[in-house]
Each structure stands twice: as C-alpha cells, then as structure tokens.
Amino acid sequence: MLSEMHAHTSEHSNCSRVRALALIRLLHARGFKGLMFTDHHYLWQPEEIREIRRNSGVPEDFFVFSGQEVSTRDMGDVLVYGADRSVPRGSSLPEIRTLYPEAALVLAHPYRNGKNPAPGDLLSPLIDAVEIFNSNHTVSENSRGLKDWRRHKFTAIGGTDTHGVSYAGTYPTVFDHPVESVTALAEAVKKGRCRPFLKKLPKNDALLQVAEISGSGAASPRDRIVIKSTEGTGHWKSAERAYRIMEVLYQSGFDSGRYRVPRPIDRDEESMTLMEQELDGRTLYEATLNSDLEDARHYVQLAALWLASLHNSRLQISPQEIEGAAIEGLVAQHLRAWNAYGGDRSTLFFWRTKSGNEVDFVIYGENVFCALEVKNTARVNAKMLQGLLTFKEDYPEAQILFLYRGKEHLKMKGVLCLPVAEFLMNLRPDKPLWG
C-alpha cells in the first residue's frame, strides 16, 4: 500500500502552497492508497477529514488521516501519528511519549542541512521510525539515510514533506497491508510493517540488484538515486572498481554534456552497495539488442565518439583497475549476447556458498549448464579454482571453465583453463559455449 506520510496543506500550514483537496486528488491519480496530513502543531478534526474526503470524490479504500509535525526542544522535528490532540511547540520527546504511548513518533528529515544523527538517536527507544528520504534532504543526505538504515536496521519511512503540487508523492512509504485508521497505521509503524518505497529497475545484469529511490512525483533524474547491490566479494570488487573509475571520469569533465556519466554518490563495503545519481537512457547493449541496422550503426558511432573523447582526456587510471573491471564485464556482456541471440533464453547468475566459495557466472538452460570463473591473471594456481571445484561437487553434471589472461590451455584438478580472449573470439550463438 503506497502512502504519502509527510504533507502540509495551505489550510493549516502557512508554509504550504497546496490545498488539501488538490493534494488528495493528485495522489490518488498517481496510484497512492493514502495520505497523512502533517501540518505544524495542528491536528485535523474528524469532521474536517470527513468533509474533505467527501468533496474529493476518492474511493473509500483511499485513506485520509491527520498526524502532525512537532518541533521538540530535544530532538528537533518529529512526526506524530496517533495523538488525539495538537501537541504544543517545544514539548520534549519523553513528554510526548508519556502522554501518547500508542502514538508512532518518527524523526523528521534528520539529515537536513548536513546533519549526521548519532546511532543513539536513530535507535532511541522513544523513536519508532526515521524518515530517511525527504525532499528537504539533498541527494547525498538521502543516500546517508539509506546507508544508516541498512547499517543499523531501524524502521524507516519516506516522506515528501510536500508544500507544493509539482513534487507531491516523490518519497512514498509502503505498508505491508491496508490500514483502516490512524491507530492501525501507528501500530504498523511501531511494529516495523512499513518501509520507504524503492522501485526495482529492470537490469540486463544478473549480478546486480538495482533499485531506485523515487516515487510518482519525482520530476527529474537529478532527484533520483540508483542503488546497486551485489552479493559475493568477487562481484563487489568488480563493481567497486567500475565505481572508482566512474568517480575519476566524473571529476575529469564527464559530469555534463553529451558524454556524461552518472554522478557517484556513495559506496558502502559493509552492505556491498553502491549509490549513484540516475541518468535517463539505456546501455549500448540494451539499445542495440532490438534496434534496426541504421539505429545500431548510430549507437556504435556514438560509443566510438565517447571513447575518442575519453582517449583525448589522457586520464591516469590504474591499468589493473581498468583490466579487472573490464575483463569480467566483457565476459558478462558476451554471455548475455550469446544467450539472447542464441534463442535458448537460459538464466545467467552468480553462485556463492555460506562458507564463501563462489563462481563468477553460472549459465543454466535447456541445452547448457556451465560455471565460469574469470580472473585478471596470467598464471593459474589451485586456490583460484576452489569455487569451481566446490560447484562441481554439488553439480557434477555441469561444465566448468576457468578464464584467464594467459595464452595456454591448461587442465588443473580437472578444471579446463582457457585464455579469455580465445574463449570470447570463439563464442557463437549457434554453438555451445565451449567444446
């Protein structure tokens, strides 16, 4: 259930430019299932809510509730859901909790203006949730909220802090089930049965889970954050290398214009998560996959011009960083293309055990079952093969291949080791992966 949890109306907040009726109708049209008014130190009366609902014409399953935003003297601004009267300005958090034990108390925009709330505040027993996404946060501040949420595991919500029509609904909250009253909503927040809305994005990369921080009201990619999550240290290292290269590119003139790259925002090794600002568009692979010959030629020409621009910039990036990210990425692109054009529609994924053994790529389908490990090395040792050997123990019917930068065909502990360049040059959609 998609809901707006932080909105101000011109009826009861001098800072707002949007009337309640327009807000209700707009959010309903955008697919929301509910709206919480949070005017400053004002609680809408039940008869006001009934009248505005009746005049809006929205269906009965769209909830309209009233909470309030309270300026406390000890914890800044707090959203209060479930109090039965307006809370005076300057009340303390313990006072509010004592007077309204069943209410849900939420830290409002705690990262605003560069603030960095302490873990003790985020995890305070007096607080039921933290508003980690808010339109008054910068992109970096929203990403800091996301990072803290993943690290400290508190209950979190999104709230647009709406004061105008254009961006209403930008940062929604999702509830696990419908709520029929303010009391039920407060209970759901207190029990952690809600979360900020993260839109899953389609991605032609089985090794990344990609989501977007945005809602129906996000006006521009500049307002949206893309979150990339990986599993397994090998894939994290590859993704992080690509991220570091993107940082260098962004800082070296590729932050704007025709050949710009996304703005890197943050990386968190503990959760193996990368964050970047969104750019509209598709990858070269996505653009050419279903295009005609003329469009495909145009896309390739654009890619060549981008590479020429990169070459002319004379950037100094570690060759090892480039090669490590490039080799694994190149193999991934070729495997996806082999699968797409071959018509087999197999599944491409990574594999990892609880003990940490992992394989870079597994491709499984009706006519193929193969595990591949890719290393940026010219020499092979037994330790590098451990993931493939473990996989073979569990799936003896699978083919296993080790790809490396050497020049010889090797057989070590039953694993076929191939030069990666030779493997890629011999990859054909109408033929098996190898052999």
C-alpha positions in Angstrom: 0.0 0.0 0.0 1.7 3.2 -1.2 1.2 6.2 1.1 2.3 9.8 1.5 3.4 10.2 5.1 4.5 13.9 5.3 2.4 16.6 3.7 1.5 20.2 4.6 -1.7 22.0 3.5 -2.3 25.7 2.9 -5.4 25.4 5.1 -3.3 24.8 8.3 0.4 25.4 7.4 1.5 28.9 6.4 4.5 27.5 4.6 2.4 25.4 2.2 1.0 26.4 -1.2 -1.2 23.4 -1.9 -4.8 22.9 -0.7 -5.8 19.6 0.8 -8.4 18.8 -1.8 -5.9 19.2 -4.7 -3.3 17.0 -2.8 -5.8 14.2 -2.2 -6.9 14.1 -5.9 -3.4 14.3 -7.2 -2.0 11.5 -5.1 -5.0 9.3 -5.9 -4.4 9.9 -9.6 -0.8 8.9 -9.1 -1.7 5.5 -7.7 -1.4 6.2 -4.0 -3.6 4.5 -1.5 -3.5 7.1 1.3 -2.3 10.4 2.6 -1.3 11.6 6.0 -1.6 15.4 6.7 1.2 16.6 9.0 0.6 20.3 9.5 2.7 22.1 12.1 1.2 21.6 15.5 -2.3 21.1 14.1 -4.5 18.0 14.2 -7.3 18.0 11.7 -10.7 17.3 13.4 -12.7 14.2 12.3 -15.4 16.4 10.8 -12.9 18.2 8.7 -11.5 15.0 7.4 -14.9 13.6 6.6 -15.8 16.8 4.6 -12.6 16.9 2.6 -12.9 13.2 1.8 -16.5 13.6 0.6 -15.6 16.6 -1.6 -12.6 14.9 -3.1 -14.6 12.0 -4.6 -11.8 9.4 -4.0 -12.9 5.8 -3.3 -13.4 4.5 0.2 -10.1 2.5 0.1 -8.1 5.7 -0.1 -7.3 6.7 3.4 -7.0 10.4 4.6 -5.6 10.7 8.1 -4.2 13.5 10.2 -1.0 13.4 12.1 1.2 16.5 12.9 4.7 17.8 12.8 6.0 18.9 16.1 9.1 21.0 16.9 10.5 19.4 20.1 13.1 21.0 22.4 15.3 18.0 22.5 15.1 16.0 19.2 14.2 18.6 16.5 11.2 18.0 14.3 9.1 14.8 14.9 6.1 13.4 13.1 3.4 12.3 15.5 0.8 9.7 14.2 -2.0 8.8 16.6 -2.2 11.6 19.2 -5.7 12.8 19.8 -4.9 16.5 20.2 -2.4 19.0 18.9 1.0 18.8 20.6 2.4 22.2 21.8 5.6 23.5 20.2 8.6 22.9 22.4 7.3 19.7 24.0 10.0 17.1 24.8 10.1 13.7 23.3 9.7 11.9 26.7 6.6 14.2 27.4 5.0 13.2 24.1 5.7 9.5 24.6 4.3 9.6 28.1 1.1 11.5 27.0 0.6 9.4 23.9 2.1 5.9 24.4 0.2 4.4 21.5 1.3 7.1 19.0 4.1 6.5 16.5 6.9 9.0 16.7 9.1 9.5 13.7 12.3 11.6 13.4 11.5 14.1 10.5 14.2 15.0 7.9 17.0 14.3 10.4 19.8 14.7 7.8 18.7 18.1 6.6 21.3 20.9 6.3 24.2 18.4 6.6 23.2 16.9 9.9 24.6 13.5 10.8 22.4 11.9 13.5 24.1 9.7 16.0 23.2 6.0 16.1 21.9 6.6 19.6 19.3 9.0 18.3 18.3 6.8 15.3 17.9 3.8 17.7 16.3 5.7 20.6 13.6 3.7 22.3 11.5 6.9 22.3 11.5 6.8 18.4 9.5 4.3 16.4 10.9 5.2 12.9 13.2 7.5 11.0 12.3 9.5 7.9 15.3 8.7 5.8 14.0 10.1 2.4 12.7 13.7 2.3 12.5 16.4 -0.4 14.3 18.7 2.0 17.3 16.4 2.0 19.9 16.7 -0.7 20.7 13.6 -2.8 23.7 13.0 -0.6 21.7 13.4 2.6 19.1 10.9 1.3 21.9 8.4 0.5 23.3 8.9 4.0 19.9 8.0 5.4 19.7 4.9 3.2 23.2 3.9 4.4 22.3 4.3 8.1 19.1 2.3 7.6 20.9 -0.6 6.1 23.6 -0.5 8.7 21.6 0.0 11.9 18.3 -1.8 10.9 15.9 0.6 12.4 12.3 1.1 11.0 12.4 3.7 8.2 9.8 5.6 6.2 9.9 8.0 3.2 8.1 11.4 3.4 8.0 14.0 0.7 7.4 16.9 3.1 5.0 18.3 0.5 4.4 22.1 0.4 3.5 22.3 -3.4 1.8 20.4 -6.1 4.7 19.6 -8.5 6.7 17.2 -6.3 3.9 15.7 -4.3 4.4 11.9 -3.8 8.2 11.9 -4.5 9.1 9.8 -1.5 6.3 7.4 -0.6 6.1 4.8 2.1 4.9 1.2 1.5 2.8 -0.6 4.1 2.7 -4.4 4.2 -1.1 -4.4 4.5 -4.1 -1.9 4.3 -4.6 0.3 7.3 -8.1 1.5 8.2 -7.5 4.0 11.0 -4.8 6.3 12.4 -4.5 3.9 15.3 -3.8 0.9 12.9 -1.3 3.0 11.0 0.6 4.0 14.1 0.6 0.3 15.2 2.0 -0.7 11.8 4.8 1.9 12.1 5.6 0.8 15.7 5.8 -2.8 14.6 8.0 -2.0 11.6 5.5 -3.1 9.0 6.4 -0.3 6.6 9.4 0.8 4.6 10.4 3.5 2.1 9.4 2.9 -1.5 12.3 1.5 -3.6 11.4 1.0 -7.2 13.1 -2.1 -8.7 14.6 -1.4 -12.1 15.0 -3.9 -14.9 18.7 -4.6 -15.4 20.4 -6.8 -18.0 22.9 -7.9 -15.4 22.2 -10.9 -13.3 25.0 -10.0 -10.9 23.4 -6.7 -9.8 20.2 -5.9 -7.9 19.2 -2.4 -8.9 16.6 -0.2 -7.3 15.7 3.5 -7.5 14.8 5.9 -4.8 11.8 7.8 -6.2 8.1 8.0 -6.4 5.4 9.1 -8.8 6.2 12.7 -8.3 10.0 12.7 -9.0 10.4 15.4 -11.6 13.9 14.7 -12.9 16.6 12.1 -12.8 18.6 14.7 -10.8 16.1 13.9 -7.9 16.6 10.1 -8.1 19.2 7.8 -6.7 20.1 4.4 -8.2 21.1 1.7 -5.7 23.2 -1.2 -6.9 23.7 -4.2 -4.6 25.9 -7.2 -5.2 26.5 -10.5 -3.4 29.9 -12.1 -3.1 33.2 -10.4 -2.6 34.3 -11.0 -6.2 31.4 -9.2 -7.7 31.7 -6.4 -5.1 35.3 -5.8 -6.0 34.4 -5.7 -9.7 31.5 -3.3 -9.2 33.6 -1.1 -6.8 36.4 -0.9 -9.4 33.9 0.3 -12.0 32.5 2.8 -9.5 36.0 4.2 -8.8 36.7 4.6 -12.5 33.4 6.4 -12.8 34.5 8.7 -10.0 37.6 9.7 -11.9 35.6 10.2 -15.1 33.1 12.4 -13.3 35.8 14.5 -11.8 37.6 14.9 -15.1 35.0 16.7 -17.3 32.5 13.9 -17.8 30.0 15.4 -15.4 27.9 17.1 -18.0 27.3 17.2 -21.7 26.7 14.6 -24.3 29.1 12.0 -22.9 28.4 12.5 -19.2 28.5 9.6 -16.7 26.3 9.3 -13.6 27.4 11.2 -10.5 28.8 8.8 -7.9 27.3 9.4 -4.5 28.4 6.8 -2.0 29.6 3.3 -1.6 29.3 1.0 1.4 31.5 -2.0 1.5 29.8 -3.5 4.6 26.5 -3.9 2.7 28.2 -4.2 -0.7 26.0 -1.3 -2.0 26.8 1.5 -4.5 24.8 4.6 -5.0 24.8 7.0 -8.0 22.6 9.7 -9.4 20.3 8.4 -12.2 20.8 9.2 -15.9 18.0 8.6 -18.3 18.8 6.2 -21.1 19.9 2.7 -21.9 23.2 0.8 -22.1 24.8 0.2 -25.6 23.8 -3.4 -25.3 20.2 -2.6 -24.4 20.0 0.0 -27.2 21.4 -2.3 -29.9 19.6 -5.5 -28.9 16.3 -4.7 -30.5 17.2 -1.8 -32.9 17.4 -1.9 -36.7 20.7 -1.7 -38.6 20.6 2.1 -39.1 19.9 2.8 -35.4 22.5 0.2 -34.3 25.1 1.9 -36.5 24.3 5.3 -35.0 24.6 3.9 -31.4 28.0 2.3 -32.2 29.2 5.6 -33.7 28.2 7.5 -30.6 30.1 4.9 -28.5 33.1 5.4 -30.7 32.9 9.2 -30.2 32.6 8.7 -26.5 35.8 6.5 -26.5 37.6 9.1 -28.5 36.6 11.8 -26.0 37.9 9.5 -23.2 41.2 8.9 -25.0 41.7 12.6 -25.6 41.3 13.4 -21.9 44.5 11.5 -21.1 43.3 10.3 -17.8 45.6 8.3 -15.5 43.7 5.3 -14.1 45.4 2.2 -12.8 45.6 -0.4 -15.6 44.9 -3.1 -13.0 41.6 -1.4 -12.0 40.6 -1.0 -15.7 41.5 -4.5 -16.7 39.9 -6.2 -13.7 36.6 -4.5 -14.2 36.8 -4.7 -18.0 37.5 -8.4 -18.3 34.7 -9.5 -16.1 32.3 -7.0 -17.6 33.3 -8.1 -21.1 32.7 -11.7 -20.4 29.3 -10.8 -18.9 28.3 -8.8 -22.0 29.3 -11.7 -24.3 27.4 -14.3 -22.3 24.3 -12.1 -22.3 24.6 -11.6 -26.1 25.3 -15.3 -26.7 22.2 -16.2 -24.7 19.9 -13.5 -26.3 20.9 -14.2 -29.9 21.1 -18.0 -29.5 17.4 -18.1 -28.6 18.0 -20.5 -25.6 16.9 -17.9 -23.0 19.0 -19.5 -20.3 19.4 -18.0 -16.9 22.7 -16.2 -16.0 23.5 -15.8 -12.4 26.3 -16.0 -9.8 26.8 -18.7 -7.2 28.0 -18.5 -3.6 28.0 -20.8 -0.6 27.6 -19.8 3.0 31.3 -20.6 3.5 32.3 -18.0 0.9 33.1 -20.2 -2.1 31.8 -18.5 -5.2 31.7 -18.7 -9.0 31.5 -15.6 -11.2 29.0 -16.8 -13.8 26.6 -19.8 -14.0 24.5 -20.1 -17.1 21.7 -22.6 -16.9 19.2 -23.6 -19.5 17.7 -26.5 -21.5 20.9 -27.0 -23.5 23.5 -25.6 -21.3 24.8 -25.8 -17.7 28.1 -24.2 -17.3 30.0 -22.4 -14.5 32.8 -19.9 -15.3 35.3 -18.2 -13.2 37.2 -15.1 -14.6 40.5 -13.9 -13.2 42.7 -10.9 -14.2 45.8 -13.0 -14.1 48.4 -14.6 -16.4 49.0 -17.5 -14.1 46.7 -20.1 -12.5 47.1 -21.7 -9.1 44.9 -24.2 -7.3 43.5 -21.6 -4.8 41.8 -19.8 -7.7 39.9 -22.9 -8.7 38.3 -23.6 -5.3 34.9 -22.1 -6.2 34.6 -24.1 -9.4 35.7 -27.3 -7.6 33.1 -26.8 -4.9 30.5 -26.1 -7.5 31.4 -29.3 -9.4 31.0 -31.3 -6.2 27.4 -30.0 -5.9 26.6 -30.2 -9.6 28.8 -32.9 -11.2 26.8 -32.7 -14.5 27.9 -29.1 -15.1 30.7 -28.0 -17.4 33.3 -25.8 -15.5 35.7 -23.3 -17.2 38.4 -21.0 -15.8 39.1 -18.0 -18.0 42.4 -16.1 -17.5 44.8 -13.7 -19.4 47.3 -16.5 -20.2 47.9 -18.0 -23.6 47.8 -21.7 -22.9 45.1 -24.4 -22.5 45.6 -25.9 -19.1 43.9 -28.7 -17.1 44.3 -28.4 -13.4 42.5 -30.6 -10.9 40.0 -31.4 -13.7 39.3 -27.8 -14.5 39.8 -26.6 -18.1 41.6 -23.3 -18.0 41.3 -21.2 -21.2 42.7 -17.8 -22.4 39.8 -15.4 -22.1 40.5 -13.8 -25.5 40.3 -17.1 -27.2 37.1 -18.1 -25.4 35.4 -14.8 -26.4 36.6 -14.9 -30.1 35.1 -18.4 -30.4 31.8 -17.6 -28.8 29.0 -18.1 -31.4 25.2 -18.0 -30.8 24.6 -21.2 -32.8 27.3 -23.2 -31.0 27.9 -24.4 -27.4 29.8 -22.2 -25.0 32.9 -24.4 -25.5 33.8 -27.7 -27.0 
